[in-house]
């Protein structure tokens, strides 16, 4: 709104990457070394959700209804 003033372009502190993210990255690195395989997620396929291909995956299949658990 016109006439209102509030601080703009102020400095925002950068505390670096969160420790949980760093732990997850280190754990992934350790597992990749242990298994001798690197996790490689890449967008692609028809859904573009991080897996290689959804085209061969069955979809819209019937799920049986066995009643109340």
HUCORFEN-V563743 format. One record per backbone hydrogen bond with DSSP energy under -0.5 kcal/mol. CO is the residue of the C=O (numbers start at 1). NH is the residue of the N-H. E is the energy in kcal/mol with one decimal. If there is no record, write none. Layout:
BEGIN
co = <CO CO>
nh = <NH NH>
e = <E E>
END
This chain:
BEGIN
co = <1 11 13 18 19 20 21 22 23 24 25 26 27 28 29 30 31 32 32 40 44 44 50 54 62 64>
nh = <4 13 15 22 23 24 25 26 27 28 29 30 31 32 33 34 35 36 37 42 48 49 42 57 64 66>
e = <-1.2 -0.5 -0.7 -2.1 -2.5 -2.2 -2.6 -2.3 -2.7 -2.5 -2.2 -2.5 -2.3 -2.5 -1.9 -2.4 -2.8 -1.4 -1.3 -0.6 -1.2 -0.6 -0.7 -1.2 -0.5 -0.7>
END
